[in-house]
Amino acid sequence: MANNKLNLEGQIQQMKSKNIGFNIVKEPEALEYLAKHTYYFRLKHYAENFEKIKKPGVGTRYIALEFAHLKELSLLDLYYRRVMFNIVQDVEHYAKIQLLNALARNKKENGYNIVNEYMEKRKYLDKELSRHQTKYAKGLIEKYRGNFAVWNIIEVQTFSQFIDLYDMYFEKYQQKHVDTKYINVVKNLRNSIAHNNCLMFNLHPAATASDTEDAIRIAVGMGLDEDESREMNHVPFIKELNITLYVFWNIVTSEEEKEFQLELLHDLVNKRFNRHMYYFENNTIVLPVLKYTQKLVKFYFDKICDNHNH
């Protein structure tokens, strides 16, 4: 225990050596927070978002960075992951419903042929499916092996495998659906959340990726400023949120579910994000991201309110 305490105190000393201040959250409180809620290595990630100078012989020194700022970002990240988890789960659920509804309207497909074609193309899949651990999935696999229909197989597929089938089906039959490239972005966000990865640890713009232009187009279509959107959608955190909300809005068919999830998200990014927003008022990386997040969420929240008023 003594060793652990020393360890925590050592972590605080290390932060102080990097010029991280304890003026808002005092040292005893910081010690307790590190002991009970997080660990230094994880908290340190968030320092990426703050200005620093490298001094020869001294190493990295942060400019005007407080322990409280790191703590706040780590909490916002945690609450954000919790709220977004339900949104990405909904996308997976309603993508399955979208596929089944398309299938029901399609006279050319009986629900078995497409799975046979899919299994033909994906020889390794039979082995992949057998890896399933849950009793429920194992039972289904034993029962339907070699004779899967869409409505059985989607119960035992991973999200990636399902997206593969979804893509193949809509590629073949060209019915109305949400583009797979967007659903893949949601899948990546879902995986990050499932692995409890920090999402706000690096809010710097990244290089242009294949879906950056798509995200900018979506934002401009929402009426958001083009220059700001071009800049902000180079930040992976923003790009993923933007595309995920677009998919969520277009794939979820339950108005009640949309309203429920968007209210939670709207509350988080307005009430909770605002609580200590002043911590970041001079931070040209964090502040614009938090503000732009509010704009993205407001667009969909307002659509819910408009639906109520009509």
Secondary structure, DSSP 8 states (H G I E B T S, - for coil): -HHHHHHHHHHHHHHHHTTEE-SSS-HHHHHHHHHHT--HHHHHHGGGGS-EEEETTTEEEESSEEHHHHHHHHHHHHHHHHHHHHHHHHHHHHHHHHHHHHHHH-TT--SSHHHHHHHHH-TTHHHHHHT--SHHHHHHHHHHTT---HHHHTTT--HHHHHHHHHHHHHHH--S---HHHHHHHHHHHHHHHTT--SSS--S-----TTHHHHHHHHHHTT--HHHHHHHTTSHHHHHHHHHHHHHHHH---HHHHHHHHHHHHHIIIIIHHHTGGGGTT-TTHHHHHHHHHHHHHHHHHHHHHHHH-
